Structure formats: C-alpha cells, structure tokens
C-alpha cells in the first residue's frame, strides 16, 4: 500500500487545527480521517542544520512506510519529531507501531 505525501502548507494547517494528537517519547503524531493515506513530516530548525533535518525526515518516512501495513483505515498524518540526542529507524518504527496499536488506527 502506498501513501501520498503532504506538501502544501494549507494541508498541514488543516491537520494542526482539526486533528487529534497522539504522543510517543520520540515524536508527536497529528492525525485525522481522510479519503486516502497521507503523511507529512514537520522538522524545525531547532533539530540542527539541513543535513540533520533531512536525515530525520528520511528515517521517519521509512518508519511510516514499514508501519503503514498495520493501519486499519485511511488517515492523514503529520509527524513532529522531538529534539533528542540521537535518532534511529528502529526507535521510530517501534514507537510508531505501538502508537498505531494504542490509538486503534
């Protein structure tokens, strides 16, 4: 199953205003039911320079891609990573799967 990426600022704003929030130790997920599965990543400048921010985005996208098979419905997601010392694919994937199970998405 393939997902679409959220790219427009207006799409992000709609989710931030009207979506539900779920929290994990490494990130916050804002989600809302949608016609098809969509996902965007919001990484601020406090995470470091562009190289670090782009690496975080790649890790989150890959973790979401591998975890999306567990989704029951179609939702639009924005994932906002929290600032921490080190980021890993395993951590993102494990916490995302736990969040999907906990929120019954």
C-alpha positions as CSV (number, residue, x, y, z in Angstrom):
1,X,0.0,0.0,0.0
2,X,1.4,3.4,-1.0
3,X,0.8,6.7,0.8
4,X,0.8,10.2,-0.5
5,X,2.9,12.9,1.0
6,X,1.5,16.1,2.4
7,X,3.3,19.0,0.8
8,X,1.1,22.1,1.0
9,X,1.2,24.4,4.0
10,X,-2.6,24.5,3.9
11,X,-2.8,20.8,4.3
12,X,-0.5,20.9,7.3
13,X,-2.6,23.8,8.8
14,X,-5.8,21.9,8.5
15,X,-4.4,18.9,10.3
16,X,-2.8,21.0,13.1
17,X,-6.1,22.8,13.6
18,X,-8.6,19.9,13.4
19,X,-6.6,16.8,14.0
20,X,-6.2,14.6,17.1
21,X,-2.8,14.3,18.7
22,X,-1.0,11.2,20.0
23,X,2.3,11.3,21.8
24,X,5.3,9.0,21.8
25,X,8.6,9.5,23.5
26,X,10.4,10.5,20.2
27,X,7.6,12.3,18.3
28,X,4.1,13.7,18.3
29,X,1.5,12.5,15.7
30,X,-1.4,14.6,14.5
31,X,-3.9,12.6,12.6
32,X,-7.4,12.9,11.0
33,X,-9.5,10.6,8.9
34,X,-9.1,11.2,5.2
35,X,-10.0,9.7,1.8
36,X,-6.5,8.2,1.3
37,X,-3.5,7.7,3.5
38,X,-1.3,10.8,3.5
39,X,1.8,11.7,5.6
40,X,4.0,14.7,6.2
41,X,6.9,15.4,8.5
42,X,7.5,18.7,10.3
43,X,11.1,19.2,11.5
44,X,12.0,22.6,12.9
45,X,15.3,24.4,12.8
46,X,16.0,23.6,16.4
47,X,16.8,20.0,15.3
48,X,20.0,21.2,13.6
49,X,21.2,22.1,10.2
50,X,19.6,20.9,7.0
51,X,21.7,17.7,6.8
52,X,20.4,16.6,10.2
53,X,16.8,17.7,9.5
54,X,16.8,15.8,6.2
55,X,18.1,12.6,7.9
56,X,15.4,12.8,10.5
57,X,12.8,13.1,7.7
58,X,14.2,10.1,5.8
59,X,14.1,8.0,9.0
60,X,10.5,9.0,9.8
61,X,9.3,8.4,6.3
62,X,10.8,4.9,6.1
63,X,9.5,4.0,9.6
64,X,6.0,5.1,8.5
65,X,6.3,3.2,5.2
66,X,7.1,0.0,7.0
67,X,4.4,0.6,9.7
68,X,1.5,1.6,7.5
69,X,0.6,-2.0,6.8
70,X,-0.8,-2.1,10.4
71,X,-3.3,0.8,9.7
72,X,-6.9,-0.2,9.7
73,X,-8.3,2.9,8.0
74,X,-7.1,5.8,5.9
75,X,-5.8,8.8,7.7
76,X,-3.8,12.0,7.1
77,X,-0.8,12.2,9.4
78,X,1.8,14.8,10.4
79,X,4.7,13.5,12.4
80,X,6.6,16.0,14.5
81,X,9.8,14.6,16.0
82,X,11.0,15.8,19.4
83,X,14.5,17.1,19.9
84,X,16.8,14.4,21.3
85,X,20.5,13.4,21.1
86,X,20.2,10.5,18.6
87,X,17.6,9.3,16.1
88,X,17.3,5.8,14.9
89,X,15.0,4.0,12.5
90,X,14.3,1.2,15.0
91,X,13.1,3.6,17.6
92,X,10.8,5.5,15.3
93,X,9.4,2.3,13.9
94,X,8.8,0.6,17.3
95,X,7.1,3.7,18.7
96,X,5.0,4.3,15.6
97,X,3.7,0.7,15.7
98,X,2.9,1.0,19.4
99,X,1.1,4.2,18.8
100,X,-1.0,2.7,15.9
101,X,-1.9,-0.2,18.2
102,X,-2.7,2.1,21.2
103,X,-4.8,4.6,19.2
104,X,-6.5,1.8,17.2
105,X,-5.8,3.5,13.8
